[in-house]
């Protein structure tokens, strides 16, 4: 049996979100309360941290390697790192499998937890994807309202293929749709999302775009199918965002997506998320237990 350990909270009064007067202790307490519903979306997945030890701002930085002094109780996994800008052949990632690890990371000023759509194997290596994601990225005059419209179009296309999706707001202007899948290669998940995106471009060319060229995205919603590449990550459900305004990448209901009328309808602060959990429960409940296979088309 793994011994339970308790990370130490340091500098609890340090302001991590100065504009909102949110301290490190506030952040740690948020993760402690949200941990039971957040951990299932982190467990087994190598995490990339966005750390802001001095608070949100230009000093924030991305961390992939487990930092020096990582406690021995923290689960890490070494994975190949081809094409690393720092010339590393491998990276030792932290895997946030339990609440003490989550709180330890929060104490380091981690304000963003990013994970891939696959889990690491027990002895390292990468398992096949168990999720695919539709990353809806609005540009210029588009925003959450337009993303919500596209999300509904995708939901209907998925239903035709016998698939269900779980929506989550990014904590900014975007929306992520997660589709749990079984025994699918990365090539199949990425290919499926790319083909569905192309169908939507044909069906709604004034609203949807599937090209990365920003010149073609004005006023439209970009379906970023490339987020299903094994080397990509997305912000984890219930993670804070490292922005001046403390927002959360929050799971939402399809009813909320359908009734989105304005840019603030689907933006949630940490306190909002905790209230929602008490009131409506976890909109992502059931995602991990869903059994779905990709169609062959």
N, C-alpha and C positions, 0 to 999 in steps of 0.2 A: 504494500500500500504506500502511495506517495505521501510523504509528510507535508502537511499543510504549513505554508509559511506566510508571513505577513510583511509586505514591503513597508518601508518607513517613509512617511510624508515629510518632506523638507520644504522650508520656506512657504508655509501654507498661505501667507498673506500676499504673496507675489501676484501682481495683476497680470493675468494672461490675456484678458480681453479688456484693456483699459477703458475703451469707450462705453462698455457695459458694466464696468466695475466688477467683473467676474474674476475671482481669484483662483489660484491653483487648488485650494481646498474645495471651492465650488465645483471645479472641473472633476476632481477626483471623486467627490460625492455623487456627481451626475453619473460617472461611469460605474460607480459601485451600485447605484440603484438600477441602472439600465443593463448591467452586466448579464443577468440571467437570460435576457432576450437577444443580446448582442453576441454573446460568445458562440452560439451555434453557427454564426456566419463568419467567424474568425477561425474556429478550431480546425486544425489540420492544414491550414493554408499559410504559406510563407507570407509574412506581413512586411510591407514597406511603410515606414513611419514618416509623417511630416511633423518635425519637432520645432517647437517655438519656446525654448527655455526662458527667453526674455520677453515673452508675450508676442502676440500676432504683429506682423510687420515684415520688413525686408530682411530681418535676421533669421527668419524661419528657414529650415533646410530639410532636404530629403535624406533619410537614412535607410539603407538596405542591410548593411552588415550589423550584426549584434554589437552594440557599443561596448567599449572597454569597461570592465567591471560588472558585466551582466551576471546576475546571480546564477549559481549552478542549478538552481531549481527551475530556471527558465528553459523551456523546450526550444532548441534550435535545430536547424537542418541545413546541411551544406548542399548547395545546388550549383550546377554549372552556370557560368555567366558569359556566354559567348558574345563577343562584340562589346564588352564593357568599355565605357569611356575611360575608365581608370586602369584598364589592362589587366583586370583580375580574371583568373580562370574559373573561380568559384566564389560564391557569396554565402556567408553563414547567416541565414535569416532567422529571425525570431518567429516562433509559431505561438500565437496567443490562445492557449488551450484552457486557461483557467482564470478565475477572477484575480488572484494575486498578481499574475503576469500583466493583466489589463491595468491594474492599479499601479504597478511598478512603472509601466510605460507612461501612464498619465502623469506620474510624478516627475518623469523626465521631460514633461512639457509636450507630450505627443498629442497633437490636436487633429490628427488625421490618420486613420488606419486604412490602408489600401491593400486589397488582396486579389489574387487571380481567380479564374473560374474553375480551378482544379485544386486538388489537395496533393500534398507531398506524401510519398510512400513511407512506410515505417523505417526503412533504411536509406532514406533519401530518394531522389528520383521524382518524376512527375507522373501522377496518375492521369487517366483520361478525364476530360472535363465532365463535371457533374452539373454544370450550369451553362447556359448561354445567356448573353445579355444584349439587349437593344439599348444603346446609349443615345438618347435623343438630345441633340446639341443645337439650341437655337442661335440664330445669328442676326445681328443688327436689329431690325424692327420686330423680330419674332421674340417670343418669351415663353413663360410657363403655360399660358393659355393655348398657344399653338402646339406646344409639346403635348399637352393633354389631348388635343384633337388627334394628333398623330398616334398617340398611345392607344386610343380607342380603335383607330384603323388597324393597328398592328394586332390588338387583341382579337378583332374579328377575323383577320387573316389566320391567326394562330388557331382559333376555334375551328376553322374549316379544316385544319390539319389535325384536329383532335388534341390540341395543346392548350394548357392554361398558363397564364403569366401572372407574376406578382409585381405590382408597381412600387417604386420608391422615388421620392424626390431627391435630387442630388445635394440639396442644401444651398443651391444657387438657382439658376434659371432652367436647369435641365431635369430630365426624368430618365430613370433606368427601369427597364422591364426585365425581370429575371424569369427564365424558363428552366426548371430542373429537367435534366435529360439523363438517360441511362446509356452506358457503353457507347459513347459517341467520341470519335476522334476530334482533335482540334480542327482538322481540315473540314470535317463534316459540319461542326457547329458554326464555324466562320462562314462556310459556303452557304449554309441554310439561311443565316441572317442576311448575307449579301444578296441572295436571290429574292428573299422576301422584300428587302428594301427596294430592289429594282422593280418589283411588281407594284409597290406603292408609288414609286416615281411615275410609272405609267398611269396609275389610277388617279393620282393627285399631284400633278406636276407643279401646281402653283403653291403647294404647301410642303412638299417633301423633296429632298435631294439626297443622293447617295455618293456624291463625289466630294473629295477632300479639298477641292479648289475653293477657297473662300470667296472668290469673285462670283461664283455661281450659287452662293448660299444666302444672299441678301433677302431678308424677310421670310426665309424658309427654315425648316427644321432638318438638320443633317442627321441621318441615321448612321452612326459611326460603327459599322460592322467590324472594323479592325480591332475593336476592344475585345474580340474573342480570340485574338492571337495569343498564344501561350505566354508571350513575354509582356503582355499588358495587364494592368490591374485597374480595378474600380474602387471607389470609396465604399467602405463596408457599411452595411445597415447599422444605424444608430450612432455612427461616428460623428463627432463634431467636425466642423470645417474651420480651417485656419484663416479666417477673414475677420475684418474689423467688427462685423456684426456676428455674434455667436449663433450660428444656425446648425441644424442637424440634417444628415442624410437619412431622412425618416421614411420608413414604410408607410404607405397610405392605402386606402381602400379604393376600389373601382368607382364607388359612388362619389368619392371626393374628386377623383379624376374627371368623371363625367360632368360634375357641377362646378368645375373651376371657371370662374368668371373674371378673375383679376390676378395680377402678379403676386399679391400677398396671400392668396387663398391657400397656397401650398408651401408656405415658408414657416418653419417651426423653430422656435428657440428651445434650449434644453428643458426649461420648465414646462413648455407646451407639450413636449414629448412625454414627459413623466405624467402629466395630467391625462394625456390621451391613453397611455397604457392602463391607468386606473379606470378610465371611463369605457374604452372600447376594446382593450386588450391589444395583442400584438397582431397587426395585419399580416405579418409574415408567418404566423403560426400555420403549420401545414406545408410550407414550402419544402422543408427538408424531407418530409415523408412522401411527397408526390412521386409517383412512378410513371414516367413518360418516355416514349421512344420517338426519335425523329422520323418523319416520313421519308421514304426513299426518293421522292421527287426532288 
